[in-house]
Amino acid sequence: MKSFDINFLTDNQKFALFYGIMLGDGCLSHYKTKDNREIFAISITGSYADDQDFYNKILTPLLKSFGRKSVTIKDRSYAGAIEINFPNKELFDEIHFYGFPIGKKGSNIEIPKYFYDKSLLRYVVAGFMATDGSLVLTKNPNKYYPRIEGNGISSKLIKQVHAYFQVIGMNGSFYLAKRKNFNSKYNVQQQYRFQFNGKDNLLTFNEKINFINPKHQKKFEEFLNYSELYDRKIKGIPTQIQKNMRLTTLSG
């Protein structure tokens, strides 16, 4: 499956994709100004270091497809972040209608039944993975292996994404990532996590869902190139000798 092109998505698919992005990095805010005007604001916050392309190439065109004439990406480099923040009551109400909370998302967010009923789950998951998902490459002991993972404080949401991955043919685990520390003054919230290891899972994800964040797509392509080179390099070499080989062509 080729990369997402939002120009070929239906309106429902675009909304599902955006809802998934909101589940990961979004927030709804309702407040009054000093002159008593009500503001219904939507904000999305990403990484200053590696989400610039995602905001410029994916998120900005997506928002413009909802009728916005311009989209301003705010520089929050002092906090290591970039942000899009804008008022839009119609879109705000639509997102909130499906159960998205106003203010802090908390530990009870989930993918609404509507997206299951309308066969839009793929797009919600793609949006969530573009924001709160990761593609990690680890070396063990001398070869890089891919790992698709995600985490959050909502057990139900993480279980929903994990279950969808299993439905499309991926094999992985769901578990507790960080226990809530009741003795900490920061009261660290319980984290939940899914993890899908190996090249087969990676290829299934790319075929059935697809990477829409350019940083993930780049790492995916780097791994495929590396894996092809590695396989050619070790072809015909005994396993014991392979263990002592080192390939360092993968950048990260």
Contacts in CASP RR format, 6 or more apart in sequence:
PFRMAT RR
TARGET T0000
AUTHOR 0000-0000-0000
METHOD contacts of the structure
MODEL  1
MKSFDINFLTDNQKFALFYGIMLGDGCLSHYKTKDNREIFAISITGSYAD
DQDFYNKILTPLLKSFGRKSVTIKDRSYAGAIEINFPNKELFDEIHFYGF
PIGKKGSNIEIPKYFYDKSLLRYVVAGFMATDGSLVLTKNPNKYYPRIEG
NGISSKLIKQVHAYFQVIGMNGSFYLAKRKNFNSKYNVQQQYRFQFNGKD
NLLTFNEKINFINPKHQKKFEEFLNYSELYDRKIKGIPTQIQKNMRLTTL
SG
1 206 0 8 1.000
1 207 0 8 1.000
1 208 0 8 1.000
1 210 0 8 1.000
2 210 0 8 1.000
3 210 0 8 1.000
3 211 0 8 1.000
3 212 0 8 1.000
3 217 0 8 1.000
4 17 0 8 1.000
4 58 0 8 1.000
4 126 0 8 1.000
4 210 0 8 1.000
4 212 0 8 1.000
6 14 0 8 1.000
6 17 0 8 1.000
6 58 0 8 1.000
6 61 0 8 1.000
6 62 0 8 1.000
6 65 0 8 1.000
7 61 0 8 1.000
9 17 0 8 1.000
9 123 0 8 1.000
12 118 0 8 1.000
12 120 0 8 1.000
13 120 0 8 1.000
13 123 0 8 1.000
14 62 0 8 1.000
14 65 0 8 1.000
14 66 0 8 1.000
14 123 0 8 1.000
15 94 0 8 1.000
16 115 0 8 1.000
16 118 0 8 1.000
16 120 0 8 1.000
16 121 0 8 1.000
16 123 0 8 1.000
16 124 0 8 1.000
17 62 0 8 1.000
17 123 0 8 1.000
17 124 0 8 1.000
17 126 0 8 1.000
17 127 0 8 1.000
17 212 0 8 1.000
18 62 0 8 1.000
18 63 0 8 1.000
18 66 0 8 1.000
18 95 0 8 1.000
18 127 0 8 1.000
19 95 0 8 1.000
19 98 0 8 1.000
19 100 0 8 1.000
19 115 0 8 1.000
19 124 0 8 1.000
20 111 0 8 1.000
20 123 0 8 1.000
20 124 0 8 1.000
20 125 0 8 1.000
20 126 0 8 1.000
20 127 0 8 1.000
20 128 0 8 1.000
20 131 0 8 1.000
21 44 0 8 1.000
21 59 0 8 1.000
21 62 0 8 1.000
21 127 0 8 1.000
21 128 0 8 1.000
21 130 0 8 1.000
21 131 0 8 1.000
22 28 0 8 1.000
22 42 0 8 1.000
22 44 0 8 1.000
22 95 0 8 1.000
22 100 0 8 1.000
23 100 0 8 1.000
23 105 0 8 1.000
23 109 0 8 1.000
23 111 0 8 1.000
23 124 0 8 1.000
23 127 0 8 1.000
23 128 0 8 1.000
23 131 0 8 1.000
23 132 0 8 1.000
23 157 0 8 1.000
24 127 0 8 1.000
24 128 0 8 1.000
24 131 0 8 1.000
24 132 0 8 1.000
25 44 0 8 1.000
25 45 0 8 1.000
25 46 0 8 1.000
25 131 0 8 1.000
25 132 0 8 1.000
26 42 0 8 1.000
26 43 0 8 1.000
26 44 0 8 1.000
26 45 0 8 1.000
26 105 0 8 1.000
26 131 0 8 1.000
27 42 0 8 1.000
27 43 0 8 1.000
27 44 0 8 1.000
27 45 0 8 1.000
27 103 0 8 1.000
27 104 0 8 1.000
27 105 0 8 1.000
28 40 0 8 1.000
28 41 0 8 1.000
28 42 0 8 1.000
28 92 0 8 1.000
28 95 0 8 1.000
28 96 0 8 1.000
28 100 0 8 1.000
28 101 0 8 1.000
28 102 0 8 1.000
28 103 0 8 1.000
29 39 0 8 1.000
29 40 0 8 1.000
29 41 0 8 1.000
29 42 0 8 1.000
29 43 0 8 1.000
29 102 0 8 1.000
29 103 0 8 1.000
30 38 0 8 1.000
30 39 0 8 1.000
30 40 0 8 1.000
30 41 0 8 1.000
30 92 0 8 1.000
30 102 0 8 1.000
30 103 0 8 1.000
31 38 0 8 1.000
31 39 0 8 1.000
31 41 0 8 1.000
32 38 0 8 1.000
32 39 0 8 1.000
33 39 0 8 1.000
39 87 0 8 1.000
40 87 0 8 1.000
40 88 0 8 1.000
40 89 0 8 1.000
40 92 0 8 1.000
40 93 0 8 1.000
41 85 0 8 1.000
41 86 0 8 1.000
41 87 0 8 1.000
41 92 0 8 1.000
42 85 0 8 1.000
42 86 0 8 1.000
42 87 0 8 1.000
42 88 0 8 1.000
42 91 0 8 1.000
42 92 0 8 1.000
42 95 0 8 1.000
43 83 0 8 1.000
43 84 0 8 1.000
43 85 0 8 1.000
43 86 0 8 1.000
44 59 0 8 1.000
44 83 0 8 1.000
44 84 0 8 1.000
44 85 0 8 1.000
44 131 0 8 1.000
45 76 0 8 1.000
45 81 0 8 1.000
45 82 0 8 1.000
45 83 0 8 1.000
46 55 0 8 1.000
46 81 0 8 1.000
46 82 0 8 1.000
46 83 0 8 1.000
46 131 0 8 1.000
47 80 0 8 1.000
47 81 0 8 1.000
47 82 0 8 1.000
48 75 0 8 1.000
48 76 0 8 1.000
48 77 0 8 1.000
48 79 0 8 1.000
48 80 0 8 1.000
48 81 0 8 1.000
48 82 0 8 1.000
49 80 0 8 1.000
50 215 0 8 1.000
51 82 0 8 1.000
51 213 0 8 1.000
51 215 0 8 1.000
52 82 0 8 1.000
53 213 0 8 1.000
53 214 0 8 1.000
53 215 0 8 1.000
54 130 0 8 1.000
54 212 0 8 1.000
54 213 0 8 1.000
54 214 0 8 1.000
54 215 0 8 1.000
55 73 0 8 1.000
55 82 0 8 1.000
55 84 0 8 1.000
56 73 0 8 1.000
57 214 0 8 1.000
58 130 0 8 1.000
58 212 0 8 1.000
58 213 0 8 1.000
58 214 0 8 1.000
59 71 0 8 1.000
59 84 0 8 1.000
60 71 0 8 1.000
60 73 0 8 1.000
60 84 0 8 1.000
63 71 0 8 1.000
63 84 0 8 1.000
63 86 0 8 1.000
64 70 0 8 1.000
64 71 0 8 1.000
66 88 0 8 1.000
66 91 0 8 1.000
68 86 0 8 1.000
68 88 0 8 1.000
71 84 0 8 1.000
71 86 0 8 1.000
72 84 0 8 1.000
72 86 0 8 1.000
73 82 0 8 1.000
73 83 0 8 1.000
73 84 0 8 1.000
74 82 0 8 1.000
74 83 0 8 1.000
74 84 0 8 1.000
74 85 0 8 1.000
75 82 0 8 1.000
76 82 0 8 1.000
76 83 0 8 1.000
96 102 0 8 1.000
98 112 0 8 1.000
98 114 0 8 1.000
99 112 0 8 1.000
100 109 0 8 1.000
101 108 0 8 1.000
101 109 0 8 1.000
105 154 0 8 1.000
106 153 0 8 1.000
106 154 0 8 1.000
107 153 0 8 1.000
107 154 0 8 1.000
107 155 0 8 1.000
107 189 0 8 1.000
107 190 0 8 1.000
108 154 0 8 1.000
108 156 0 8 1.000
109 154 0 8 1.000
109 156 0 8 1.000
109 157 0 8 1.000
110 154 0 8 1.000
110 156 0 8 1.000
110 157 0 8 1.000
110 160 0 8 1.000
111 121 0 8 1.000
111 124 0 8 1.000
111 125 0 8 1.000
111 157 0 8 1.000
111 160 0 8 1.000
111 161 0 8 1.000
114 120 0 8 1.000
115 121 0 8 1.000
115 123 0 8 1.000
115 124 0 8 1.000
121 164 0 8 1.000
122 208 0 8 1.000
122 209 0 8 1.000
125 161 0 8 1.000
125 164 0 8 1.000
125 209 0 8 1.000
126 209 0 8 1.000
126 210 0 8 1.000
126 212 0 8 1.000
127 212 0 8 1.000
128 157 0 8 1.000
128 161 0 8 1.000
129 148 0 8 1.000
129 150 0 8 1.000
129 161 0 8 1.000
129 209 0 8 1.000
129 211 0 8 1.000
129 212 0 8 1.000
129 213 0 8 1.000
129 216 0 8 1.000
130 211 0 8 1.000
130 212 0 8 1.000
130 213 0 8 1.000
130 216 0 8 1.000
131 213 0 8 1.000
132 150 0 8 1.000
132 151 0 8 1.000
132 152 0 8 1.000
133 148 0 8 1.000
133 149 0 8 1.000
133 150 0 8 1.000
133 216 0 8 1.000
134 148 0 8 1.000
134 149 0 8 1.000
134 150 0 8 1.000
134 216 0 8 1.000
135 146 0 8 1.000
135 147 0 8 1.000
135 148 0 8 1.000
135 202 0 8 1.000
135 211 0 8 1.000
135 216 0 8 1.000
135 219 0 8 1.000
135 220 0 8 1.000
135 223 0 8 1.000
136 146 0 8 1.000
136 147 0 8 1.000
136 148 0 8 1.000
136 149 0 8 1.000
137 144 0 8 1.000
137 145 0 8 1.000
137 146 0 8 1.000
137 147 0 8 1.000
137 219 0 8 1.000
137 223 0 8 1.000
137 250 0 8 1.000
137 252 0 8 1.000
138 144 0 8 1.000
138 145 0 8 1.000
138 147 0 8 1.000
139 145 0 8 1.000
141 243 0 8 1.000
142 242 0 8 1.000
142 243 0 8 1.000
142 244 0 8 1.000
142 245 0 8 1.000
142 246 0 8 1.000
142 247 0 8 1.000
143 230 0 8 1.000
143 247 0 8 1.000
144 223 0 8 1.000
144 226 0 8 1.000
144 227 0 8 1.000
144 230 0 8 1.000
144 250 0 8 1.000
145 197 0 8 1.000
145 198 0 8 1.000
145 199 0 8 1.000
146 197 0 8 1.000
146 198 0 8 1.000
146 199 0 8 1.000
146 201 0 8 1.000
146 202 0 8 1.000
146 220 0 8 1.000
146 223 0 8 1.000
147 195 0 8 1.000
147 196 0 8 1.000
147 197 0 8 1.000
147 198 0 8 1.000
148 165 0 8 1.000
148 170 0 8 1.000
148 195 0 8 1.000
148 196 0 8 1.000
148 201 0 8 1.000
148 202 0 8 1.000
148 205 0 8 1.000
149 193 0 8 1.000
149 194 0 8 1.000
149 195 0 8 1.000
149 196 0 8 1.000
150 158 0 8 1.000
150 161 0 8 1.000
150 193 0 8 1.000
150 194 0 8 1.000
150 195 0 8 1.000
151 158 0 8 1.000
151 177 0 8 1.000
151 191 0 8 1.000
151 192 0 8 1.000
151 193 0 8 1.000
151 194 0 8 1.000
152 158 0 8 1.000
152 177 0 8 1.000
152 191 0 8 1.000
152 192 0 8 1.000
152 193 0 8 1.000
153 189 0 8 1.000
153 190 0 8 1.000
153 191 0 8 1.000
153 192 0 8 1.000
154 192 0 8 1.000
155 190 0 8 1.000
155 192 0 8 1.000
158 174 0 8 1.000
158 192 0 8 1.000
158 193 0 8 1.000
158 194 0 8 1.000
159 174 0 8 1.000
159 192 0 8 1.000
161 194 0 8 1.000
162 172 0 8 1.000
162 174 0 8 1.000
162 194 0 8 1.000
165 172 0 8 1.000
165 194 0 8 1.000
165 196 0 8 1.000
165 201 0 8 1.000
165 205 0 8 1.000
166 172 0 8 1.000
168 204 0 8 1.000
168 208 0 8 1.000
168 209 0 8 1.000
169 204 0 8 1.000
169 208 0 8 1.000
170 196 0 8 1.000
170 201 0 8 1.000
170 204 0 8 1.000
170 205 0 8 1.000
171 196 0 8 1.000
171 200 0 8 1.000
171 201 0 8 1.000
172 194 0 8 1.000
172 195 0 8 1.000
172 196 0 8 1.000
172 197 0 8 1.000
172 201 0 8 1.000
173 194 0 8 1.000
173 195 0 8 1.000
173 196 0 8 1.000
174 192 0 8 1.000
174 193 0 8 1.000
174 194 0 8 1.000
175 192 0 8 1.000
175 193 0 8 1.000
175 194 0 8 1.000
175 195 0 8 1.000
176 190 0 8 1.000
176 191 0 8 1.000
176 192 0 8 1.000
176 193 0 8 1.000
177 191 0 8 1.000
177 192 0 8 1.000
177 193 0 8 1.000
178 188 0 8 1.000
178 190 0 8 1.000
178 191 0 8 1.000
179 190 0 8 1.000
180 187 0 8 1.000
180 188 0 8 1.000
180 189 0 8 1.000
180 190 0 8 1.000
181 187 0 8 1.000
181 188 0 8 1.000
196 205 0 8 1.000
199 227 0 8 1.000
202 220 0 8 1.000
202 223 0 8 1.000
205 211 0 8 1.000
206 220 0 8 1.000
211 217 0 8 1.000
211 220 0 8 1.000
219 252 0 8 1.000
222 250 0 8 1.000
222 251 0 8 1.000
222 252 0 8 1.000
223 250 0 8 1.000
225 249 0 8 1.000
226 247 0 8 1.000
226 249 0 8 1.000
226 250 0 8 1.000
229 247 0 8 1.000
229 249 0 8 1.000
230 247 0 8 1.000
233 245 0 8 1.000
233 247 0 8 1.000
234 242 0 8 1.000
234 245 0 8 1.000
237 245 0 8 1.000
END
